[in-house]
């Protein structure tokens, strides 16, 4: 046998067919493999009959033209993948045996498949049970095997799992034609199969795996005997290409366990709680109970609460479990001190789960577990997030007491889950059900989906102005003027527009006129949006109109800078204390210098600060905050007759209810349902 070539034996009822695949020799070194063709050994010398009618594998020698142009169409047993390490190219020839009868299985007397009558091997597809080594692939992250068959789904089972589990690395089976191979880029070692493709060699039946970017466009490959322009993806039409991973036959798929896309989704969700769960577990009581779906119309507010409340709880439980599982050990910390004299810890925090997203304001717990000093732990909020790989996360600690600034290693980080946002949604649903004055009668019926209600007349202190453009804002076009004029006269207004149509300017103009027309008791306008960025953008434009605006943000975000930080209530309190409240100014200065106050001073400081915050909120024309922040205790005794929610289509219904149930009589919803919708992490919810 020729060294550095692969001998593959395929057994079928006593027949043998031997062929060689050229690996690293040139055609000059191996004349018998001229022009890169696959050369079959004369079967007469080995007594093999490769032309038998019952022979299931067919190999056709390719011409020179076919070899160069149709390499991508070679069958799975005709190609040897060039691995990234030189060791794999220098290993002696190995022999693999595949018994087709054993792989295909057989039917029992009742006509049922083997999968239903005997225990499946470890490498059987976790969806359907197919266990042909040539047709299964292992997910490196979950260590589960899946086949390349589609079954009753639109994509292959392995691709379905990779997408749903957010994984991207796989390993071929050791008994498959290509052996136990981790698919990776020949050039850079990238293992993301969604980025990998193959490039055929110009002269031989050999392929090289390369990632899409940048390796497939690398100039260094142009000098080699490869053709980078013929790069093709390993995944085509939501399945692995058949020469790499065999597609099970229709007969095998028909005999396998049938599973639907809905069952796959439920099984994937179950695996997040129990990695060893099987399809049969979904039939157990309480495992797969579906929550009641939302409706277009509700009988009353109690039914509304009873349907949406459990969905909010499902999302809360999932969020808690997800965040509490993100503990990371062996963290290296770099210490610094902020302008407010608080300690800041900088460290690298990698994302372990594709669902997890670290945001400014999130609370983390930092623990020291080393031996250089006693055990310490502290809680802080994130002031800086890593926007790219290698960037550090900034965590500002609540207290400076006992911080181990002399230590930099042996730290751990985990999330501090807060139920605040979910509690406020639940309280809003409850308030909508039991509080008769939470919304007007008209809005109550419309929120329940009822139609045919007579619109009440909007009574404002001032009539509708002739010129609707607001000061210091761009002039409105015809469609914007129509939108402003219409919603100012209706108790419920909906404004939809694609990107770039001026929804934010229109919203700011509406708020300006609502504030001017509604002066007096309950004449304030509450402006909300699901994200802090959207609130900041709208706050900035409303401030240009000359209205008195207060930006209310969560206490965990007070240290985070933004374009409207000067309008934030905590900064306005500090500025007002410097001008008119000498006692509060002295206490604030003492707290900034020492970091902590005595119990008596802290109590007095909090009292003065609450008093000043109440004055600022009461005197404001417009209060801007996120939908969830509308449930802040500082607004508990406020009633807002007019509410505008920007980007409302990006928030959930219970989230929008938080500002709406604060006594609203006129509501304006602005957004675009054709753009991104709300983010719901729990699939069941």
C-alpha positions in Angstrom: 0.0 0.0 0.0 1.2 3.5 -0.8 2.1 5.6 2.2 0.0 8.7 3.1 -3.1 7.4 1.3 -6.3 6.3 2.9 -7.6 2.8 2.3 -11.4 2.6 2.8 -13.1 -0.8 2.9 -16.9 -0.9 2.4 -18.5 -4.2 3.2 -21.7 -5.3 1.5 -22.6 -9.0 1.6 -19.1 -10.1 1.0 -18.2 -7.7 -1.8 -15.2 -5.4 -1.5 -14.3 -2.2 -3.4 -11.0 -0.6 -2.6 -10.0 2.9 -3.7 -7.4 5.5 -2.7 -7.7 9.2 -2.1 -4.6 11.2 -2.7 -3.7 13.4 0.3 -0.4 15.2 0.2 1.5 13.8 -2.8 1.7 15.5 -6.1 0.9 13.8 -9.4 4.5 13.8 -10.3 5.4 11.8 -7.2 2.5 9.4 -7.9 2.2 8.7 -11.6 -0.6 6.1 -11.2 -2.8 8.9 -9.9 -2.3 11.0 -13.0 -4.6 14.0 -13.6 -6.0 13.8 -10.1 -8.5 11.0 -10.8 -9.6 8.4 -8.3 -7.9 5.1 -9.3 -9.8 1.9 -8.5 -7.8 -1.3 -7.8 -8.5 -4.1 -10.1 -11.2 -6.1 -8.3 -10.1 -9.4 -10.0 -7.0 -9.3 -7.8 -9.1 -9.2 -4.6 -12.1 -11.3 -5.7 -14.6 -8.4 -5.2 -17.6 -7.8 -7.3 -18.4 -4.1 -7.3 -21.0 -4.4 -10.0 -23.4 -6.6 -8.1 -27.1 -5.6 -8.2 -27.3 -5.5 -4.5 -24.3 -3.1 -4.1 -25.5 0.1 -2.6 -22.5 2.4 -3.3 -21.6 3.7 -6.7 -18.3 5.4 -7.6 -17.7 6.7 -11.0 -14.1 7.7 -12.0 -14.1 11.4 -13.0 -12.4 12.9 -16.0 -9.9 15.7 -15.7 -12.5 18.3 -16.5 -15.1 16.8 -14.1 -12.4 16.7 -11.3 -11.7 20.4 -11.7 -15.2 21.7 -12.0 -17.4 19.3 -10.1 -15.3 18.6 -7.0 -18.2 19.9 -4.8 -20.5 17.2 -6.2 -18.3 14.2 -5.2 -19.9 11.7 -3.0 -19.1 11.6 0.7 -16.8 8.6 0.3 -14.7 10.1 -2.5 -13.0 13.0 -0.6 -10.5 13.2 2.2 -10.6 16.5 4.2 -7.2 18.1 4.6 -6.8 18.8 8.3 -5.2 21.8 9.8 -2.4 19.9 11.6 0.5 18.3 9.8 0.2 15.3 12.1 -3.0 14.2 10.4 -1.3 14.4 7.0 1.6 12.2 8.2 -0.3 9.4 9.9 0.0 6.0 8.3 -2.8 4.6 6.3 -5.8 3.4 8.3 -8.6 1.1 7.4 -12.3 1.8 8.2 -15.0 -0.8 7.9 -18.7 0.2 7.5 -21.3 -2.6 7.7 -24.3 -1.2 5.8 -26.6 -3.9 7.1 -25.8 -2.9 10.7 -26.1 0.8 10.0 -29.4 0.6 8.2 -30.9 -1.6 10.8 -33.8 -4.0 10.1 -37.5 -4.2 10.8 -39.0 -6.6 13.3 -41.9 -8.9 12.7 -44.4 -6.2 13.6 -43.0 -3.9 11.0 -41.6 -1.5 13.6 -38.1 0.0 13.3 -35.2 -1.1 15.4 -35.2 2.3 17.2 -38.5 1.3 18.7 -37.5 -2.2 19.9 -34.0 -2.0 21.2 -31.8 0.5 23.0 -30.2 3.0 20.7 -26.5 3.7 20.7 -25.1 6.8 22.3 -24.5 8.4 19.0 -28.1 8.1 17.8 -29.9 11.3 16.8 -31.5 12.7 19.9 -34.5 13.8 17.7 -35.3 10.8 15.5 -33.0 8.0 16.6 -31.1 7.5 13.3 -27.7 6.1 14.2 -25.8 5.6 10.9 -22.2 6.8 11.8 -21.9 8.4 8.4 -25.1 10.4 8.9 -24.7 11.7 12.5 -22.7 14.7 13.9 -22.0 15.6 17.5 -22.6 19.1 18.8 -19.4 20.0 20.7 -21.2 22.2 23.2 -24.0 20.0 24.3 -22.3 16.6 23.5 -25.5 15.4 21.8 -25.7 13.6 18.4 -28.0 14.6 15.6 -28.5 13.3 12.0 -28.4 15.2 8.8 -32.0 14.2 7.9 -34.9 16.6 7.8 -37.7 14.4 8.9 -40.8 16.6 9.2 -38.8 19.8 9.5 -37.5 22.3 7.0 -33.9 21.9 8.0 -31.7 19.0 9.0 -31.8 17.9 12.7 -28.2 18.9 13.4 -28.7 22.4 11.9 -32.0 22.7 13.8 -30.2 22.0 17.1 -27.3 24.3 16.4 -29.6 27.2 15.7 -31.9 26.6 18.6 -29.1 25.9 21.1 -27.0 28.7 19.7 -24.0 26.4 19.1 -21.7 26.3 16.1 -19.0 23.6 16.5 -19.4 19.9 15.6 -17.4 16.6 15.4 -17.9 13.8 12.9 -18.3 10.2 14.0 -15.2 8.1 14.4 -16.7 5.3 12.4 -17.8 7.6 9.6 -15.9 7.8 6.2 -13.9 10.8 7.4 -13.2 9.6 10.9 -13.5 11.5 14.1 -12.9 15.0 12.8 -13.5 18.4 14.3 -14.5 20.7 11.5 -12.2 23.8 11.5 -10.6 26.3 9.2 -7.3 25.0 7.7 -5.8 28.5 8.0 -7.0 30.1 11.3 -8.6 27.2 13.2 -12.1 28.8 13.3 -14.7 26.1 14.2 -17.9 27.9 13.5 -19.6 25.6 10.9 -21.8 28.5 9.8 -18.7 30.3 8.6 -16.9 27.3 7.2 -16.7 26.2 3.6 -14.5 24.2 1.3 -12.2 24.9 -1.6 -11.3 22.1 -4.0 -7.7 21.6 -5.1 -7.0 22.4 -8.7 -5.5 19.1 -9.6 -6.5 16.4 -7.1 -9.6 15.2 -5.4 -8.8 16.9 -2.2 -10.6 19.8 -0.4 -9.5 22.3 2.2 -11.8 23.8 4.8 -11.7 27.6 5.1 -13.8 30.1 6.9 -15.7 32.6 4.8 -13.8 35.7 6.0 -11.0 36.4 5.9 -9.3 33.1 5.1 -11.2 32.4 1.9 -10.0 35.8 0.5 -6.4 35.5 1.8 -3.8 36.5 -0.7 -1.5 33.7 0.6 -3.8 31.1 -0.8 -3.4 32.4 -4.3 0.2 31.1 -4.4 -0.9 27.6 -3.4 -2.5 24.9 -5.5 -6.0 25.9 -4.4 -8.8 27.9 -6.1 -10.3 30.3 -3.5 -12.9 31.6 -6.0 -14.7 28.3 -5.8 -15.4 28.5 -2.1 -18.7 26.8 -1.1 -20.4 26.7 2.3 -20.5 23.4 4.3 -24.2 24.1 5.0 -26.5 24.3 2.1 -30.3 24.6 2.2 -30.2 24.2 6.0 -28.3 20.9 6.0 -24.7 19.7 5.7 -23.6 19.0 2.2 -24.0 15.2 1.6 -20.4 14.3 0.8 -19.5 15.6 4.3 -22.4 14.2 6.3 -24.6 11.5 4.7 -28.3 12.3 4.3 -30.3 9.3 5.6 -32.4 7.6 3.0 -36.1 8.1 2.8 -36.6 4.6 4.0 -34.4 5.2 7.1 -36.2 8.5 7.9 -39.6 6.8 7.5 -38.6 4.0 9.9 -37.1 6.5 12.4 -39.1 8.3 15.2 -41.2 11.0 13.8 -40.8 14.4 15.5 -42.4 17.7 14.6 -40.8 21.2 14.7 -43.0 22.1 17.7 -41.8 19.0 19.6 -38.2 19.9 18.8 -38.7 23.4 20.2 -40.2 22.0 23.4 -37.5 19.4 23.7 -34.8 22.1 23.3 -36.5 24.2 26.0 -36.6 21.1 28.3 -32.9 20.5 27.8 -32.1 23.8 29.3 -33.5 22.5 32.6 -32.7 18.8 32.2 -29.9 18.0 29.6 -30.8 14.3 29.8 -34.5 14.7 29.0 -36.0 12.6 26.2 -39.0 13.2 23.9 -41.1 10.9 26.1 -40.6 13.2 29.1 -42.8 15.8 27.3 -45.8 13.6 28.0 -45.4 13.7 31.7 -47.9 15.7 33.7 -46.8 19.3 34.3 -43.8 19.2 32.0 -45.4 20.5 28.9 -48.3 22.5 30.1 -48.9 25.4 27.7 -50.0 28.8 29.2 -53.2 30.4 28.1 -52.6 32.3 24.9 -53.3 36.1 24.7 -56.6 37.2 23.0 -57.7 40.0 20.8 -60.7 40.6 23.1 -61.2 40.0 26.8 -64.3 39.7 28.9 -63.0 41.9 31.7 -59.8 43.2 33.3 -59.7 40.1 35.6 -59.4 37.8 32.6 -56.9 40.2 31.2 -54.8 39.9 34.3 -55.2 36.1 34.6 -53.9 35.6 31.1 -51.0 38.1 31.0 -49.9 37.6 34.6 -48.7 34.0 34.2 -46.8 35.0 31.1 -44.9 37.7 33.0 -44.1 35.1 35.7 -42.8 32.7 33.1 -40.5 35.3 31.7 -39.4 36.4 35.2 -38.5 32.8 36.2 -36.6 32.2 32.9 -34.7 35.5 33.3 -33.8 34.7 36.9 -32.5 31.2 36.1 -30.5 32.5 33.1 -28.8 35.3 35.1 -28.1 33.2 38.2 -26.3 30.6 36.0 -23.8 33.1 34.7 -21.3 32.8 37.5 -17.7 33.1 36.3 -14.6 32.1 38.3 -10.9 33.1 38.2 -11.6 36.7 37.3 -8.7 39.1 37.2 -9.6 42.6 38.4 -8.1 46.0 37.8 -9.1 48.6 40.4 -9.8 52.3 39.9 -11.7 55.1 41.6 -14.6 57.1 40.2 -15.2 60.9 40.5 -17.7 60.2 43.3 -14.9 58.4 45.2 -16.6 55.0 44.6 -14.4 52.0 43.8 -14.6 50.7 40.3 -13.5 47.1 39.3 -12.6 46.5 35.7 -12.5 42.9 34.4 -13.3 40.7 31.4 -16.7 39.1 31.5 -17.3 36.6 28.7 -20.7 35.7 27.5 -21.4 32.0 28.3 -24.9 31.9 26.9 -26.2 33.4 23.6 -29.3 34.6 25.4 -27.4 36.6 28.0 -26.8 40.3 27.5 -25.0 42.5 30.0 -26.4 46.0 30.2 -25.5 49.2 32.0 -27.3 49.3 35.3 -27.2 45.5 35.9 -26.2 44.5 39.3 -23.3 42.1 39.8 -21.8 40.5 42.9 -18.0 40.4 43.1 -16.4 37.9 45.4 -12.8 37.4 46.5 -11.9 33.8 47.3 -8.2 33.9 47.5 -5.9 33.2 50.4 -4.1 36.6 50.6 -6.8 37.9 52.9 -10.2 37.1 54.3 -13.1 36.3 52.1 -14.9 39.4 50.8 -17.9 40.2 48.6 -19.5 43.4 47.3 -22.4 44.4 45.1 -22.2 47.1 42.4 -23.9 48.1 39.2 -22.4 48.0 35.7 -21.2 51.4 34.4 -19.4 50.2 31.3 -20.2 47.2 29.1 -17.8 45.5 26.6 -18.9 46.5 23.1 -16.2 44.3 21.4 -14.0 41.3 22.2 -11.3 42.1 24.7 -13.0 45.2 26.3 -13.5 45.3 30.0 -16.6 45.6 32.0 -16.8 48.4 34.6 -18.5 47.7 38.0 -19.0 50.6 40.4 -19.3 49.2 44.0 -22.0 50.4 46.4 -19.6 50.6 49.4 -15.8 51.2 49.7 -15.7 49.4 53.1 -13.2 46.5 53.0 -12.6 46.5 49.3 -9.5 44.3 48.6 -7.8 46.8 46.3 -4.4 45.1 47.0 -5.7 41.9 45.3 -6.2 41.4 41.6 -6.7 37.6 41.2 -9.0 34.9 42.5 -12.2 36.8 42.1 -15.6 35.5 40.9 -18.6 37.3 39.4 -22.2 36.5 39.4 -25.5 38.3 38.6 -27.8 39.8 41.3 -31.2 39.1 39.8 -33.8 41.9 40.4 -37.5 41.3 40.0 -38.3 45.0 40.0 -39.4 45.3 36.4 -41.6 42.1 36.5 -43.1 43.2 39.9 -44.1 46.5 38.4 -45.8 44.8 35.4 -47.7 42.5 37.7 -48.8 45.5 39.8 -49.9 47.4 36.7 -52.1 44.4 35.7 -53.6 44.2 39.2 -54.2 47.9 39.3 -55.9 47.8 35.9 -58.3 45.1 37.3 -59.1 46.6 40.7 -58.6 50.4 40.4 -61.6 52.1 38.7 -59.7 55.3 38.1 -56.6 53.8 36.7 -57.8 54.6 33.1 -60.8 56.3 31.6 -63.9 54.2 30.8 -63.2 54.5 27.1 -59.6 53.4 27.4 -60.7 50.5 29.6 -62.9 49.1 27.0 -60.5 49.7 24.1 -57.6 48.0 26.0 -59.8 44.9 26.4 -60.3 44.9 22.6 -63.9 46.1 22.5 -65.0 48.1 19.5 -68.0 50.4 18.8 -67.3 52.6 21.8 -68.2 56.3 21.3 -65.1 58.5 21.6 -65.4 61.1 24.4 -64.6 64.8 23.7 -61.1 65.9 24.8 -61.5 69.0 27.0 -58.3 71.1 27.0 -57.6 74.4 28.7 -56.6 75.9 25.3 -57.9 75.3 21.8 -56.0 73.6 19.1 -53.3 76.0 17.7 -53.3 77.0 14.1 -49.6 76.4 13.6 -48.7 72.9 14.8 -44.9 73.0 14.4 -43.1 73.3 17.8 -40.4 75.9 18.4 -36.7 74.9 17.7 -37.9 71.7 16.0 -38.0 71.0 12.2 -41.1 72.1 10.4 -43.6 69.3 9.9 -44.7 68.0 6.5 -48.3 67.3 5.5 -48.4 63.7 6.9 -46.8 64.8 10.2 -49.2 67.7 10.6 -52.2 65.4 10.0 -50.9 63.0 12.6 -50.4 65.7 15.2 -53.8 67.3 14.6 -55.6 64.0 14.8 -54.1 62.5 18.0 -54.5 65.8 19.9 -58.3 65.5 19.5 -58.6 61.7 20.3 -58.4 59.8 23.5 -56.4 57.0 21.9 -54.0 57.8 19.0 -51.8 55.3 17.1 -48.9 56.7 14.9 -47.0 54.3 12.7 -44.2 55.2 10.3 -41.1 53.5 8.7 -37.6 54.6 9.7 -36.7 58.2 8.7 -40.3 59.5 8.6 -39.8 61.8 11.6 -41.6 59.9 14.3 -39.5 61.3 17.1 -39.9 64.9 15.9 -43.7 64.3 15.6 -43.8 62.8 19.1 -41.9 65.8 20.5 -44.3 68.2 18.8 -47.3 66.3 20.2 -45.9 66.4 23.7 -45.3 70.1 23.4 -48.9 70.8 22.4 -50.3 68.4 25.0 -48.3 70.2 27.7 -49.5 73.6 26.5 -53.1 72.6 26.1 -53.3 70.7 29.4 -51.9 73.3 31.8 -53.4 72.9 35.3 -54.0 70.0 37.7 -52.9 66.7 36.2 -51.6 68.7 33.2 -48.3 67.0 33.2 -47.3 64.7 30.3 -45.7 61.3 31.0 -43.4 60.3 28.1 -42.1 56.8 28.0 -40.3 54.3 25.8 -39.1 50.7 26.4 -35.3 51.6 26.2 -33.2 54.3 27.8 -31.7 55.3 24.5 -35.2 56.0 23.0 -36.1 58.0 26.1 -32.9 60.1 25.9 -33.4 60.9 22.2 -37.0 62.1 22.8 -36.1 63.9 26.0 -33.5 65.9 24.1 -35.9 67.1 21.4 -38.7 67.9 23.9 -36.2 70.1 25.9 -35.5 72.1 22.7 -39.1 73.3 22.7 -38.6 75.2 26.0 -40.7 72.9 28.2 -39.5 72.1 31.7 -38.4 68.5 31.4 -37.2 66.0 34.1 -35.5 62.8 33.1 -36.3 60.1 35.7 -33.9 57.1 35.6 -33.3 54.1 37.9 -30.9 54.7 40.7 -28.5 52.1 39.3 -28.1 54.2 36.2 -27.4 57.5 37.9 -23.6 57.1 37.3 -24.0 56.4 33.6 -23.5 59.4 31.3 -25.9 60.3 28.6 -26.6 63.3 26.3 -29.4 64.5 28.7 -27.6 63.9 32.0 -28.1 67.6 32.9 -31.9 66.9 32.9 -31.7 63.8 35.0 -33.4 64.3 38.4 -30.4 63.4 40.5 -28.2 65.9 38.7 -30.9 68.6 39.0 -31.1 67.9 42.7 -27.4 68.4 43.1 -27.5 71.6 41.1 -30.5 73.0 43.0 -28.8 72.0 46.4 -25.8 74.1 45.4 -28.0 77.1 44.8 -30.7 77.0 47.4 -30.2 74.2 49.9 -26.9 74.7 51.9 -27.6 71.8 54.3 -28.1 69.3 51.5 -25.0 70.7 49.7 -22.9 70.1 52.8 -24.2 66.5 53.2 -23.6 65.8 49.6 -20.0 67.1 49.7 -19.3 65.1 52.9 -20.7 61.9 51.2 -18.6 62.5 48.1 -15.4 62.9 50.2 -15.9 60.0 52.6 -18.1 57.7 50.5 -20.4 57.0 53.5 -22.4 59.0 56.0 -23.4 58.3 59.6 -26.8 56.8 60.2 -28.2 60.1 61.3 -26.7 62.1 58.5 -27.8 59.5 55.9 -31.4 59.7 57.2 -31.3 63.5 57.0 -29.7 63.4 53.5 -32.3 61.0 52.2 -35.2 63.1 53.6 -33.9 66.3 52.0 -33.2 64.6 48.7 -36.7 63.1 48.5 -38.3 66.5 49.3 -36.3 68.2 46.5 -37.1 65.4 44.1 -40.8 65.8 44.8 -40.6 69.5 44.1 -38.8 69.0 40.8 -41.3 66.4 39.6 -44.3 68.5 40.7 -43.1 71.6 38.8 -42.1 69.8 35.6 -44.2 70.1 32.4 -42.9 66.7 31.1 -41.5 63.7 32.9 -39.5 61.2 30.8 -38.7 57.7 31.8 -38.8 54.1 30.6 -42.1 52.2 30.7 -40.9 50.2 33.7 -39.5 53.3 35.5 -43.0 54.7 35.4 -43.7 52.4 38.4 -40.9 54.1 40.4 -42.0 54.8 44.0 -41.2 58.5 43.5 -44.1 58.6 41.0 -46.5 56.5 43.2 -48.8 59.5 44.1 -48.7 61.1 40.7 -51.6 60.9 38.2 -50.9 61.5 34.5 -53.9 62.4 32.3 -51.8 62.4 29.2 -49.3 59.6 28.3 -47.2 59.1 25.2 -45.2 55.9 24.6 -42.6 56.0 21.8 -41.3 52.8 20.2 -44.3 51.1 21.8 -44.1 48.2 19.4 -40.8 47.2 20.9 -42.3 46.8 24.4 -44.6 44.0 25.7 -48.2 44.7 26.6 -47.7 44.5 30.4 -44.8 46.8 30.0 -46.9 49.5 28.3 -49.6 49.1 31.0 -47.2 50.4 33.7 -47.5 54.1 32.6 -51.0 53.7 31.1 -52.7 52.8 34.4 -51.5 55.9 36.2 -54.8 57.7 35.6 -54.5 58.2 31.8 -57.3 59.8 29.8 -55.4 60.4 26.6 -52.9 57.9 25.3 -50.6 58.2 22.2 -48.8 55.1 21.0 -45.9 55.7 18.5 -43.9 52.9 16.7 -43.5 50.7 13.7 -44.8 47.1 14.0 -42.7 46.2 10.9 -39.4 46.8 12.8 -38.1 44.9 15.8 -40.7 43.6 18.3 -40.3 43.1 22.0 -37.6 40.7 23.3 -39.2 37.6 25.0 -36.5 35.3 26.2 -38.8 32.4 27.4 -40.1 30.6 24.4 -43.1 29.3 26.3 -44.1 32.9 27.2 
